[in-house]
Amino acid sequence: MRETNIRNVDLNLLVAFDALHKERSVTRAATRLALTQPTVSGMLKRLRQVFDDDLFIRTSHGITPTPRADAIAPQIDEVLGGVRTLLEPDDFDPATSHFTARICGSDYLQHTILNTFAKTVFSAAPNARVSVLPRPASGIVDQLERGEVDLILSDRDLAVPDLPARLLYSDGFVCLSSYPDMQDGEEISLDRLCTLRHAFVDPTGSSFRGPIDEALSDAGRERQVVLAVPTFAMLMHLMKSQSLVAFIPERIAGSFDHNFAQVITPLKLPGLEIVANWHPRMQRDARHMWLRDVLLSVAKV
């Protein structure tokens, strides 16, 4: 086919050629294509112009291909096969696929859903790998675009704007106490709460202020944060050896084996909405869609 003609070729013409070559009849080709006979005749006329050849000669038994038609028929069949493959849905079978799922999530998420997520992925996809990454200070959108990260999990306040997102679940804070004189379900006043020694989780281990302090400030109070640690595992371990109180997400409290008292305060606590972000280019990717479905299934447990 001449280079100058490529832009003028309708893909349907090649489909018509294929039907004509296989059926050796304009009438049967039209039936095969669910078109009228005049329409197929018109397509044959255009094909002859494109290839500068008669292609098919009418006989008493239908049509017979010219040598040029026989020569290009295998090539056209291959082209159409390639196009059909391109148009078929992306096939993904987790049971046989080899891939790495890269998830960006905080210490909180590692304790709540990422462990279950990894187990679920391994169960369905034995050849998969899961990489849990800390969120970088900057450049996360570029990492998503380059495929270095599949999903970002975060509180809605930290979600990346203008990217596809899905709400995974909502969580709230509870107050745990390792003070030996406190009982589970005990109600304590704000005055007493502010006299206690508080522990706080911050990824850097250096901040002593968070959402609870903002809520206390709105109530005209201030607490004593004496311990800042980078992980919830460290927090729970240290609380076993000294008297402390800590406000932690409810799912975290349920993920650790402990005997701390869960006390009730009159403080109006902020909630958490955990959101997954991904790059738009992965919206219809079969593997990525499967990962998102797995994530949503374990988040709702």
C-alpha positions as CSV (number, residue, x, y, z in Angstrom):
1,M,0.0,0.0,0.0
2,R,1.4,3.3,-1.0
3,E,2.4,5.6,1.9
4,T,0.3,8.5,0.5
5,N,-2.8,6.4,0.8
6,I,-2.6,5.3,4.5
7,R,-4.4,8.4,5.8
8,N,-7.3,7.7,3.4
9,V,-7.8,4.1,4.4
10,D,-10.9,3.3,6.5
11,L,-10.2,0.2,8.7
12,N,-13.6,-1.1,7.7
13,L,-12.3,-1.4,4.1
14,L,-9.8,-4.0,5.3
15,V,-12.6,-5.8,7.1
16,A,-14.6,-5.8,3.9
17,F,-11.6,-7.1,1.9
18,D,-11.1,-9.9,4.4
19,A,-14.8,-10.9,4.1
20,L,-14.7,-10.8,0.3
21,H,-11.5,-12.8,0.1
22,K,-12.9,-15.5,2.4
23,E,-16.5,-15.6,1.1
24,R,-15.7,-15.2,-2.7
25,S,-19.1,-13.6,-3.0
26,V,-20.3,-10.0,-2.6
27,T,-23.6,-11.3,-1.4
28,R,-22.2,-13.6,1.2
29,A,-19.6,-11.0,2.3
30,A,-22.5,-8.5,2.9
31,T,-24.3,-11.1,5.0
32,R,-21.2,-11.8,7.0
33,L,-20.7,-8.1,7.6
34,A,-24.4,-7.4,8.3
35,L,-24.3,-4.8,5.5
36,T,-26.3,-4.4,2.3
37,Q,-24.9,-5.7,-1.0
38,P,-24.6,-2.2,-2.6
39,T,-22.7,-1.0,0.5
40,V,-20.1,-3.8,0.1
41,S,-19.9,-3.2,-3.7
42,G,-19.1,0.4,-2.9
43,M,-16.4,-0.6,-0.4
44,L,-14.9,-2.9,-3.1
45,K,-14.8,0.1,-5.5
46,R,-12.9,2.1,-2.8
47,L,-10.5,-0.9,-2.2
48,R,-9.7,-1.0,-5.8
49,Q,-8.8,2.7,-5.7
50,V,-6.6,2.2,-2.6
51,F,-4.7,-0.8,-4.0
52,D,-4.8,0.3,-7.6
53,D,-5.9,-3.2,-8.6
54,D,-9.2,-5.0,-9.5
55,L,-8.6,-7.3,-6.5
56,F,-11.7,-9.4,-7.3
57,I,-13.1,-10.4,-10.7
58,R,-16.7,-11.3,-11.1
59,T,-17.4,-14.8,-12.4
60,S,-20.5,-16.9,-12.9
61,H,-19.9,-18.4,-9.4
62,G,-19.2,-15.1,-7.6
63,I,-15.9,-13.4,-7.4
64,T,-12.3,-14.7,-7.7
65,P,-9.3,-12.9,-6.2
66,T,-6.5,-11.5,-8.4
67,P,-2.9,-12.4,-7.7
68,R,-2.5,-9.0,-5.9
69,A,-5.5,-9.8,-3.7
70,D,-4.1,-13.2,-2.8
71,A,-0.7,-11.6,-2.0
72,I,-2.0,-9.0,0.4
73,A,-4.7,-11.2,2.0
74,P,-2.4,-12.8,4.7
75,Q,-1.0,-9.4,5.6
76,I,-4.5,-7.9,6.0
77,D,-5.5,-10.8,8.1
78,E,-2.5,-10.2,10.3
79,V,-3.2,-6.5,10.6
80,L,-6.8,-7.2,11.6
81,G,-5.7,-9.8,14.1
82,G,-3.4,-7.2,15.7
83,V,-6.2,-4.6,15.8
84,R,-8.6,-7.1,17.5
85,T,-5.9,-7.8,20.1
86,L,-5.5,-4.1,20.8
87,L,-9.3,-3.7,21.2
88,E,-9.7,-6.7,23.5
89,P,-9.9,-5.9,27.3
90,D,-6.5,-6.1,29.1
91,D,-6.3,-9.7,30.4
92,F,-5.0,-10.0,33.9
93,D,-4.9,-13.2,35.9
94,P,-3.5,-12.7,39.4
95,A,-2.9,-16.4,39.8
96,T,-0.3,-16.5,37.1
97,S,0.9,-12.9,36.9
98,H,4.3,-11.7,38.1
99,F,4.1,-8.1,39.4
100,T,5.1,-5.8,42.3
101,A,2.4,-3.8,44.1
102,R,3.9,-0.6,45.5
103,I,1.8,1.1,48.2
104,C,2.6,4.3,50.0
105,G,1.2,4.4,53.5
106,S,1.9,5.5,57.0
107,D,2.7,3.5,60.1
108,Y,-1.0,3.8,61.0
109,L,-2.0,2.1,57.7
110,Q,0.6,-0.6,58.0
111,H,-1.1,-1.7,61.3
112,T,-4.6,-1.4,60.1
113,I,-5.1,-2.6,56.5
114,L,-1.7,-3.1,54.7
115,N,-0.9,-6.3,56.5
116,T,-4.2,-7.8,55.5
117,F,-3.9,-6.3,52.1
118,A,-0.5,-8.1,51.6
119,K,-1.8,-11.4,52.8
120,T,-4.8,-11.2,50.5
121,V,-2.6,-10.3,47.5
122,F,-0.3,-13.2,48.2
123,S,-3.2,-15.6,48.6
124,A,-4.6,-14.7,45.2
125,A,-1.3,-13.9,43.4
126,P,1.5,-16.2,44.6
127,N,4.0,-14.7,42.2
128,A,3.4,-11.1,43.4
129,R,5.5,-8.9,45.6
130,V,4.3,-6.1,47.8
131,S,6.4,-3.0,48.7
132,V,5.2,-0.7,51.4
133,L,6.8,2.7,51.1
134,P,6.9,5.8,53.3
135,R,5.4,8.9,51.9
136,P,8.1,11.2,50.6
137,A,8.2,14.9,51.5
138,S,7.7,15.8,47.9
139,G,7.5,14.4,44.4
140,I,4.8,11.8,45.1
141,V,2.8,12.7,41.9
142,D,5.9,12.2,39.8
143,Q,6.4,8.8,41.4
144,L,2.9,7.8,40.5
145,E,3.3,9.0,36.9
146,R,6.5,7.0,36.5
147,G,4.9,3.9,38.0
148,E,7.2,3.9,41.0
149,V,4.1,3.9,43.3
150,D,0.8,2.3,42.5
151,L,-1.4,3.7,45.3
152,I,-1.1,6.4,48.0
153,L,-3.1,5.8,51.2
154,S,-3.6,8.7,53.5
155,D,-6.1,10.7,55.6
156,R,-8.3,12.8,53.3
157,D,-6.6,16.0,54.6
158,L,-3.3,14.7,53.1
159,A,-4.8,13.2,49.9
160,V,-3.5,14.5,46.6
161,P,-6.0,16.9,44.9
162,D,-7.0,16.4,41.3
163,L,-6.1,12.7,41.3
164,P,-8.6,9.8,41.2
165,A,-9.5,8.8,44.7
166,R,-11.6,6.3,46.6
167,L,-12.7,6.5,50.2
168,L,-11.6,3.3,51.9
169,Y,-13.1,3.7,55.4
170,S,-13.7,6.1,58.3
171,D,-12.1,5.9,61.7
172,G,-12.2,7.8,65.0
173,F,-9.9,8.4,68.0
174,V,-10.2,6.6,71.3
175,C,-8.3,7.5,74.5
176,L,-6.2,4.7,76.0
177,S,-4.8,4.9,79.5
178,S,-2.1,2.8,81.2
179,Y,-2.7,4.5,84.6
180,P,-3.3,1.6,87.0
181,D,-6.1,3.4,88.8
182,M,-8.2,3.9,85.7
183,Q,-10.9,1.5,84.6
184,D,-12.2,0.6,81.2
185,G,-15.1,2.7,80.3
186,E,-14.4,5.3,83.0
187,E,-15.4,8.9,82.3
188,I,-12.9,11.6,83.1
189,S,-13.2,15.4,82.9
190,L,-11.2,17.7,80.7
191,D,-9.6,19.1,83.9
192,R,-8.3,15.7,84.8
193,L,-7.4,14.8,81.3
194,C,-5.1,17.8,81.1
195,T,-3.3,16.9,84.3
196,L,-2.2,13.5,82.9
197,R,0.9,12.6,81.0
198,H,0.2,12.2,77.3
199,A,2.1,10.2,74.6
200,F,1.8,11.2,70.9
201,V,2.7,9.6,67.6
202,D,4.4,11.6,64.9
203,P,6.3,10.1,62.0
204,T,9.4,12.2,62.8
205,G,9.1,11.6,66.6
206,S,9.8,15.3,67.1
207,S,6.3,16.9,67.1
208,F,4.4,17.3,70.3
209,R,1.2,18.7,68.8
210,G,-1.6,17.2,66.7
211,P,-5.4,17.2,66.0
212,I,-6.2,16.4,69.7
213,D,-4.3,19.6,70.8
214,E,-6.3,21.6,68.3
215,A,-9.6,20.2,69.8
216,L,-8.4,21.0,73.3
217,S,-7.3,24.5,72.3
218,D,-10.9,25.1,70.9
219,A,-12.1,24.1,74.4
220,G,-9.6,26.5,76.0
221,R,-7.5,23.7,77.4
222,E,-3.9,22.3,77.0
223,R,-2.5,18.9,77.7
224,Q,0.9,17.7,78.8
225,V,2.5,15.8,75.9
226,V,5.7,14.2,77.5
227,L,6.5,11.6,74.9
228,A,6.7,11.7,71.1
229,V,7.5,8.6,69.1
230,P,7.5,7.8,65.4
231,T,5.4,4.6,65.4
232,F,2.3,3.2,67.2
233,A,4.2,-0.1,68.0
234,M,6.7,2.0,70.0
235,L,3.9,3.9,71.7
236,M,2.1,0.7,72.8
237,H,5.3,-0.8,74.0
238,L,6.3,2.2,76.1
239,M,2.8,2.5,77.6
240,K,3.2,-0.9,79.1
241,S,6.1,0.3,81.2
242,Q,4.8,3.7,82.5
243,S,1.6,5.6,83.2
244,L,0.5,7.4,80.1
245,V,-2.6,8.3,78.1
246,A,-2.8,8.5,74.3
247,F,-5.4,9.3,71.8
248,I,-5.0,6.8,68.9
249,P,-7.2,5.7,66.0
250,E,-9.8,3.1,67.0
251,R,-8.5,0.6,64.4
252,I,-5.0,0.9,65.9
253,A,-6.3,0.2,69.3
254,G,-8.0,-3.0,68.0
255,S,-4.9,-4.2,66.2
256,F,-2.6,-4.5,69.3
257,D,-2.9,-7.0,72.1
258,H,-3.1,-4.8,75.3
259,N,-4.9,-4.4,78.5
260,F,-5.1,-0.6,78.6
261,A,-8.2,1.1,79.8
262,Q,-10.3,2.9,77.2
263,V,-11.6,6.0,79.0
264,I,-14.3,8.4,77.9
265,T,-13.7,12.1,77.7
266,P,-16.1,15.0,76.9
267,L,-13.7,16.1,74.2
268,K,-15.2,16.3,70.7
269,L,-12.7,14.3,68.7
270,P,-12.0,14.8,65.0
271,G,-12.6,11.8,62.7
272,L,-10.4,10.2,60.0
273,E,-11.3,9.4,56.4
274,I,-8.8,7.1,54.8
275,V,-8.5,7.7,51.0
276,A,-6.6,5.9,48.2
277,N,-5.1,8.0,45.4
278,W,-3.7,6.8,42.1
279,H,-2.6,8.3,38.7
280,P,-5.3,8.8,36.0
281,R,-3.2,6.7,33.5
282,M,-3.9,3.6,35.6
283,Q,-7.6,4.1,35.8
284,R,-8.5,1.3,33.4
285,D,-5.4,-0.9,33.9
286,A,-6.6,-4.4,34.8
287,R,-3.9,-5.1,37.3
288,H,-4.4,-1.8,39.0
289,M,-8.2,-2.2,39.1
290,W,-7.7,-5.6,40.8
291,L,-5.4,-4.1,43.4
292,R,-7.9,-1.3,44.1
293,D,-10.7,-3.9,44.5
294,V,-8.5,-5.9,46.9
295,L,-7.7,-2.8,48.9
296,L,-11.3,-1.9,49.2
297,S,-12.4,-5.4,50.3
298,V,-9.9,-5.5,53.1
299,A,-10.5,-1.9,54.2
300,K,-14.2,-2.7,54.8
301,V,-13.5,-5.7,57.1
